[in-house]
Amino acid sequence: ITITASTYLIIYADKIFRLVVPILSIFERKKLVEQDAVFENKKSIILIGCHRIGQSIALGLPKDETVIIDFDPEVIREVKRHGFDYVFGDISDPEIIERVAFEDANLVISTSPDLEDNLGLLAFIKELPKRPKVVIRAENERDARILYDKGADYVLLPHFTAGQYLGKTIAIDPKMSILQQLKEKDLILMRKIARAMQ
């Protein structure tokens, strides 16, 4: 019985978690939940997920206009160290969505690869009186088409975006002198990520 049950629990872990999260929330310590978001709630950019892709995006965003949502304590520590406003939590949690003023944002970026979470986010944003632009990540072309059908303004497919970026860079600078600058920036970012993961 336990072997069979554990197989289904592993396969359907995300769906089961979503069903039981309202029940489990009674065990949360409210003080910890309320500690993180001491910031002026209205931000024009909301970045969901700040690991690797999210961190690269965050480096180009204005800190005073951005709030970052992430559920990894290590990522949050790094975000805090860099002076960004943040909310510690998972975007699939309705409480987290309530704590951030999505209706005041101009741009929402989700770097989460989870299709269900991103579809839930799009459905929530669609109901807002003032809808921000939405950039959302997909794992593959099939998911990207689904997200476009559900109203995403742009779907981030990392392999597409990287190729387009490099193509434009080469078109602007055929002598490739910019490659050294890109290399240095990437090495700096890789060192930061490595330090954050230690």
C-alpha positions as CSV (number, residue, x, y, z in Angstrom):
1,I,0.0,0.0,0.0
2,T,2.7,2.5,0.9
3,I,4.7,1.7,-2.2
4,T,1.7,2.3,-4.4
5,A,0.6,5.4,-2.4
6,S,4.1,7.0,-2.5
7,T,4.3,6.5,-6.3
8,Y,1.2,8.6,-6.7
9,L,2.3,11.1,-4.1
10,I,5.5,11.7,-6.0
11,I,3.9,11.9,-9.4
12,Y,1.1,14.3,-8.3
13,A,3.0,16.1,-5.6
14,D,2.3,19.6,-7.0
15,K,-1.5,19.0,-7.4
16,I,-1.8,17.4,-3.9
17,F,0.2,20.3,-2.4
18,R,-2.2,22.9,-4.0
19,L,-5.1,21.0,-2.5
20,V,-3.7,20.8,1.1
21,V,-2.0,24.2,1.3
22,P,-5.1,26.0,2.7
23,I,-5.3,23.4,5.5
24,L,-1.5,23.5,6.2
25,S,-1.5,27.3,6.4
26,I,-3.1,27.2,9.9
27,F,0.3,25.9,11.1
28,E,2.3,28.8,9.7
29,R,3.9,31.3,12.0
30,K,2.2,34.6,11.2
31,K,5.1,36.7,12.4
32,L,7.5,35.1,9.9
33,V,5.1,35.7,7.1
34,E,4.7,39.4,7.9
35,Q,8.4,40.2,8.4
36,D,9.5,40.5,4.8
37,A,7.5,43.0,3.0
38,V,8.2,46.3,4.7
39,F,8.2,48.4,1.5
40,E,6.0,50.9,-0.3
41,N,3.7,48.4,-2.0
42,K,3.2,50.1,-5.3
43,K,6.0,49.1,-7.7
44,S,6.0,49.3,-11.5
45,I,7.9,46.1,-12.0
46,I,7.2,42.7,-10.3
47,L,9.8,40.0,-10.9
48,I,8.8,36.5,-9.9
49,G,11.8,34.2,-9.4
50,C,15.3,35.5,-9.0
51,H,17.5,32.5,-9.6
52,R,19.8,32.5,-12.7
53,I,17.5,34.0,-15.4
54,G,15.8,36.2,-12.8
55,Q,19.1,37.4,-11.4
56,S,20.3,38.3,-14.9
57,I,17.1,40.3,-15.5
58,A,17.2,41.9,-12.1
59,L,20.6,43.4,-12.8
60,G,19.1,45.6,-15.5
61,L,16.0,46.7,-13.5
62,P,15.7,49.9,-11.4
63,K,15.8,48.9,-7.8
64,D,13.4,51.5,-6.6
65,E,10.7,50.5,-9.1
66,T,11.1,46.7,-8.6
67,V,9.8,44.1,-6.1
68,I,11.0,40.5,-6.3
69,I,9.0,37.5,-5.2
70,D,10.9,34.3,-4.5
71,F,10.5,31.3,-2.1
72,D,14.2,30.3,-1.8
73,P,15.7,31.8,1.4
74,E,19.2,31.9,-0.2
75,V,17.9,33.9,-3.2
76,I,16.1,36.3,-0.9
77,R,19.2,36.8,1.1
78,E,21.1,37.8,-2.1
79,V,18.2,40.0,-3.3
80,K,18.1,41.8,0.1
81,R,21.9,42.3,0.0
82,H,21.6,44.0,-3.4
83,G,19.0,46.4,-2.0
84,F,15.8,45.1,-3.8
85,D,12.4,45.1,-2.1
86,Y,11.2,41.5,-1.9
87,V,8.4,39.2,-0.8
88,F,9.3,35.7,0.5
89,G,6.8,33.2,-0.8
90,D,5.5,31.1,-3.6
91,I,3.4,32.8,-6.4
92,S,0.9,29.9,-6.3
93,D,0.0,31.0,-2.7
94,P,-3.0,33.3,-2.9
95,E,-1.8,35.2,0.2
96,I,1.4,36.2,-1.7
97,I,-0.6,37.5,-4.6
98,E,-2.7,39.6,-2.2
99,R,0.3,41.2,-0.6
100,V,1.8,42.7,-3.8
101,A,0.0,45.4,-5.7
102,F,-0.2,43.8,-9.2
103,E,-2.9,46.4,-10.2
104,D,-0.3,49.2,-9.9
105,A,2.4,47.4,-11.9
106,N,3.3,48.2,-15.5
107,L,5.3,45.0,-16.0
108,V,5.2,41.5,-14.5
109,I,8.0,39.1,-15.2
110,S,7.8,35.4,-14.2
111,T,10.9,33.3,-14.6
112,S,9.2,30.3,-13.1
113,P,9.2,27.3,-15.5
114,D,6.0,25.9,-13.9
115,L,3.2,26.0,-16.5
116,E,0.4,25.7,-13.9
117,D,1.8,28.5,-11.8
118,N,2.1,30.8,-14.8
119,L,-1.4,29.9,-16.1
120,G,-2.7,30.8,-12.6
121,L,-0.8,34.1,-12.7
122,L,-2.2,35.0,-16.2
123,A,-5.7,34.2,-15.1
124,F,-5.3,36.4,-12.0
125,I,-3.8,39.3,-14.0
126,K,-6.6,39.0,-16.6
127,E,-9.2,39.9,-13.9
128,L,-7.4,43.1,-12.9
129,P,-9.0,46.5,-13.8
130,K,-5.6,47.7,-15.2
131,R,-3.6,44.9,-16.8
132,P,0.2,45.2,-16.8
133,K,2.3,43.7,-19.6
134,V,3.3,40.1,-18.8
135,V,6.6,38.4,-19.7
136,I,6.5,34.8,-18.7
137,R,8.9,31.9,-19.0
138,A,8.2,28.5,-20.7
139,E,10.1,25.3,-20.8
140,N,9.2,24.4,-24.4
141,E,7.4,25.6,-27.5
142,R,4.2,23.8,-26.6
143,D,4.0,25.6,-23.2
144,A,4.8,28.9,-25.0
145,R,1.9,28.5,-27.4
146,I,-0.5,27.8,-24.4
147,L,0.8,30.9,-22.5
148,Y,0.4,33.1,-25.6
149,D,-3.2,31.8,-26.0
150,K,-3.9,32.7,-22.4
151,G,-2.7,36.3,-22.8
152,A,1.1,36.5,-22.2
153,D,2.6,39.6,-23.9
154,Y,5.9,37.8,-24.4
155,V,7.0,34.2,-23.6
156,L,10.6,33.8,-22.6
157,L,12.1,30.7,-24.1
158,P,15.8,30.9,-22.9
159,H,17.3,29.2,-26.0
160,F,15.3,31.5,-28.4
161,T,16.1,34.7,-26.4
162,A,19.8,33.9,-26.1
163,G,20.0,33.2,-29.9
164,Q,18.2,36.5,-30.8
165,Y,20.4,38.5,-28.4
166,L,23.6,37.1,-29.8
167,G,22.3,37.6,-33.4
168,K,21.4,41.3,-32.7
169,T,24.8,41.8,-31.0
170,I,26.7,40.4,-34.0
171,A,24.5,42.6,-36.4
172,I,25.3,45.7,-34.4
173,D,29.1,44.9,-34.0
174,P,30.3,42.7,-36.9
175,K,33.9,43.0,-35.7
176,M,32.8,41.3,-32.5
177,S,34.6,43.7,-30.1
178,I,31.6,43.6,-27.8
179,L,32.2,39.8,-27.1
180,Q,34.9,40.7,-24.5
181,Q,32.5,43.0,-22.7
182,L,29.7,40.3,-22.7
183,K,32.2,37.7,-21.5
184,E,33.3,39.9,-18.6
185,K,29.7,40.6,-17.6
186,D,28.8,36.9,-17.8
187,L,31.9,35.9,-15.7
188,I,30.9,38.5,-13.0
189,L,27.4,37.1,-13.0
190,M,28.6,33.5,-12.8
191,R,30.8,34.4,-9.8
192,K,27.9,36.1,-8.0
193,I,25.7,33.1,-8.6
194,A,28.4,30.7,-7.4
195,R,28.9,32.8,-4.2
196,A,25.2,32.8,-3.6
197,M,25.0,29.0,-3.9
198,Q,27.8,28.4,-1.4
